[in-house]
Amino acid sequence: MKYLCLVYGEEDKLHALPESPKDDECRAYADTLRTQGRMIAGEALEPVRTAITVRVRGGRLSVTDGPFAGTKEPLAGFYLIEARDLNEAIQVASKIPPAHVGSIEVRPVRPWQS
């Protein structure tokens, strides 16, 4: 089953604390998951100041600067993984390096119905 592991963290802490993971550490873990056949995709995101939110209401387009929700810990990246079940996905997520300074949201991917 596919799971999306969403990486959240305060931007100033994600890279500034002594325990903050470096990009190389995150890439190395992704490579380990890829070797195990668990990694489907993953990327880091640019800072939240580069985000744009798009909405269409009543046929009208609205574009706003910033993310949809003004949260303390914005979305910083993701890992799309393959796991047997939720417990295995949680174990994989617990080893994602930014979990030490942020949080990882684990969500099952729902297949689209044909």
C-alpha positions in Angstrom: 0.0 0.0 0.0 1.2 3.5 -0.7 1.6 6.1 2.1 2.4 9.8 1.9 4.7 11.0 4.6 4.4 14.8 4.8 7.3 16.5 6.5 6.3 19.6 8.6 8.6 21.9 10.4 9.3 25.5 11.4 11.6 26.7 8.7 13.9 28.5 11.1 14.4 25.2 13.0 14.5 22.8 10.1 17.9 24.0 9.2 19.2 26.0 12.1 19.2 23.7 15.2 22.3 21.5 15.9 20.1 18.4 15.5 18.6 19.6 12.2 19.2 17.2 9.4 21.1 18.2 6.3 19.9 17.6 2.8 22.5 14.9 2.4 21.1 13.0 5.4 17.6 13.1 4.0 18.8 12.0 0.5 20.7 9.1 2.1 17.6 7.9 3.9 15.6 8.2 0.6 18.3 6.2 -1.1 18.1 3.5 1.6 14.3 3.3 1.1 14.8 3.2 -2.7 17.2 0.3 -2.3 14.6 -1.5 -0.1 11.9 -1.0 -2.8 9.9 1.3 -0.5 10.6 4.7 -2.0 8.3 5.8 -4.8 9.1 9.6 -4.8 10.2 12.3 -2.5 11.2 15.9 -2.7 12.0 18.9 -0.4 9.9 22.0 -1.0 11.1 25.6 -1.4 10.5 27.9 1.6 6.8 28.7 2.4 7.3 32.3 1.2 7.3 30.9 -2.4 3.9 29.2 -2.0 0.8 30.2 -3.9 -2.7 29.0 -3.1 -5.2 28.7 -5.9 -9.0 28.5 -5.4 -11.9 28.5 -7.8 -15.2 29.6 -6.3 -18.3 30.3 -8.3 -16.2 30.0 -11.5 -13.8 32.8 -10.3 -10.1 32.2 -9.9 -8.5 33.4 -6.7 -4.7 33.4 -6.2 -3.2 34.2 -2.9 0.4 34.3 -1.7 1.4 31.7 0.9 0.1 28.3 1.9 -3.6 27.5 2.4 -3.2 27.3 6.2 -1.1 29.7 8.2 0.5 27.0 10.5 3.4 27.1 12.8 4.9 24.1 11.0 4.4 24.5 7.2 4.8 21.6 4.8 8.5 21.2 4.0 8.6 18.1 1.8 7.3 14.6 1.3 8.2 11.0 0.9 5.8 8.7 -1.0 6.5 5.2 0.2 5.3 1.7 -0.2 4.6 -0.2 3.1 2.8 -3.4 4.0 0.5 -1.6 6.5 0.2 1.5 8.6 2.5 0.2 11.3 5.3 -0.3 8.8 4.7 3.1 7.3 5.0 4.6 10.8 8.3 2.9 11.4 9.6 4.2 8.1 8.3 7.7 8.9 10.0 7.7 12.3 13.4 7.4 10.6 12.8 10.4 8.3 15.5 12.8 9.5 13.3 15.9 10.0 11.2 14.0 12.5 13.8 15.0 15.1 12.9 18.8 14.7 9.5 18.7 13.0 6.8 16.2 12.5 5.8 13.6 9.9 2.1 13.1 8.9 1.5 9.6 7.5 -1.5 9.2 5.3 -2.6 6.3 3.2 -3.0 7.0 -0.5 -6.5 6.4 -1.8 -6.6 4.8 -5.2 -8.8 6.7 -7.7 -11.9 4.9 -8.7 -12.3 4.3 -12.4 
